[in-house]
């Protein structure tokens, strides 16, 4: 095949097929992957069950195994990439919360946070920059566990009860994808919740503008009402425009309001997807590119929006747990059985003629 033909085929694939399957990581691990993160330098890290960590330096085309031996029996529900060499892996387990750090591309991992208090359970980790980060866990004694670091993850400090977000009965965050926690520019951060067991309850979103030191809360129109319902993922395109998705993971195909959008930084939320297209969604991300859109994934399939989350179309029925932006309108998704995929979002640019992948 000559270069011209290869380029035409690559361009056709980019314009007609939203999914460009990357190399499956199943040959490295059969783990359920729930964490995925892309560093500023383009390095991709993924994490999952049995201490599994995978790393890619070629945009998800190929992967190498970078396991955490100390967590071989634990579930790494989230990972945060700072570069090809530095990343954090987060353990989410009953009465077990840990954060590991590597600075040598996963050759060695150091346990930087270890908590075995009754009821402790981490849900997500995110970094504003190389020094400042945030980790969030389910409530202990009525307040969400919020950890902050200002030294690149070497030390983690818990907010006191007077500053931590106060929970209502049954409220928690979900660790289905690590994306119930996200950060933005100038110290902004958001925590999405659910699990409230009171009849008629709604999911909530906490927001901070001072690097997680203080928090305010808003109610959303996404229903809660049971331990399996609420918001599972939240993403922001900028300081004002964001989207929250979720549903009921115990009944993933139930028709219910699963999407809400905000245009004021999370102060107020409006229902979206009025046609009820989406099923349960565990992760959502903005695609970026020339025509920014949204891609959301869940156990019942993937969905896309070209208008900021107001309307959606179903793409397929392939199960994925988490998705994050890659570059130039492409995203990367991970799921069970070591499944990975490079996703062409609504704003993806054409694939260069010299390459058949983004």
Rosetta blueprint (number, residue, H / E / L):
1 X L
2 X L
3 X H
4 X H
5 X H
6 X H
7 X H
8 X H
9 X H
10 X H
11 X H
12 X H
13 X H
14 X H
15 X H
16 X H
17 X L
18 X L
19 X E
20 X E
21 X L
22 X L
23 X L
24 X L
25 X H
26 X H
27 X H
28 X L
29 X L
30 X L
31 X L
32 X L
33 X E
34 X E
35 X E
36 X E
37 X E
38 X E
39 X L
40 X L
41 X L
42 X L
43 X L
44 X E
45 X E
46 X E
47 X E
48 X E
49 X L
50 X L
51 X L
52 X L
53 X E
54 X E
55 X E
56 X E
57 X L
58 X L
59 X L
60 X L
61 X L
62 X L
63 X L
64 X E
65 X E
66 X L
67 X L
68 X L
69 X H
70 X H
71 X H
72 X L
73 X L
74 X L
75 X L
76 X E
77 X E
78 X E
79 X E
80 X E
81 X E
82 X L
83 X L
84 X L
85 X L
86 X L
87 X E
88 X E
89 X E
90 X E
91 X E
92 X E
93 X E
94 X L
95 X L
96 X E
97 X E
98 X E
99 X E
100 X E
101 X E
102 X E
103 X L
104 X L
105 X L
106 X L
107 X L
108 X L
109 X L
110 X E
111 X E
112 X E
113 X E
114 X E
115 X E
116 X L
117 X L
118 X L
119 X L
120 X L
121 X L
122 X E
123 X E
124 X E
125 X E
126 X E
127 X E
128 X L
129 X L
130 X L
131 X L
132 X L
133 X E
134 X E
135 X E
136 X E
137 X E
138 X E
139 X E
140 X E
141 X L
142 X L
143 X E
144 X E
145 X E
146 X E
147 X E
148 X E
149 X E
150 X L
151 X L
152 X L
153 X L
154 X L
155 X L
156 X L
157 X E
158 X E
159 X L
160 X L
161 X L
162 X L
163 X L
164 X L
165 X L
166 X E
167 X L
168 X L
169 X L
170 X L
171 X L
172 X E
173 X L
174 X L
175 X L
176 X L
177 X L
178 X L
179 X L
180 X L
181 X E
182 X E
183 X E
184 X L
185 X H
186 X H
187 X H
188 X L
189 X E
190 X E
191 X E
192 X E
193 X L
194 X E
195 X L
196 X L
197 X L
198 X L
199 X L
200 X L
201 X L
202 X E
203 X E
204 X E
205 X E
206 X E
207 X E
208 X E
209 X L
210 X L
211 X L
212 X L
213 X L
214 X L
215 X L
216 X E
217 X E
218 X E
219 X E
220 X E
221 X E
222 X E
223 X E
224 X L
225 X L
226 X L
227 X L
228 X L
229 X E
230 X E
231 X E
232 X E
233 X E
234 X E
235 X E
236 X E
237 X L
238 X L
239 X L
240 X L
241 X L
242 X E
243 X E
244 X E
245 X E
246 X E
247 X E
248 X E
249 X H
250 X H
251 X H
252 X L
253 X L
254 X L
255 X L
256 X L
257 X L
258 X L
259 X E
260 X E
261 X E
262 X E
263 X L
264 X L
265 X L
266 X L
267 X L
268 X L
269 X L
270 X E
271 X E
272 X L
273 X L
274 X L
275 X L
276 X L
277 X L
278 X L
279 X L
280 X L
281 X L
282 X L
283 X E
284 X E
285 X E
286 X E
287 X L
288 X L
289 X L
290 X L
291 X L
292 X L
293 X L
294 X E
295 X E
296 X E
297 X E
298 X E
299 X L
300 X L
301 X E
302 X E
303 X E
304 X E
305 X E
306 X L
307 X L
308 X L
309 X L
310 X L
311 X L
312 X L
313 X E
314 X E
315 X E
316 X E
317 X L
318 X L
319 X L
320 X L
321 X L
322 X E
323 X E
324 X E
325 X E
326 X E
327 X E
328 X L
329 X L
330 X E
331 X E
332 X E
333 X E
334 X E
335 X L
336 X H
337 X H
338 X H
339 X L
340 X E
341 X E
342 X E
343 X E
344 X E
345 X L
346 X L
347 X L
348 X L
349 X L
350 X L
351 X L
352 X L
353 X L
354 X L
355 X L
356 X L
357 X L
358 X L
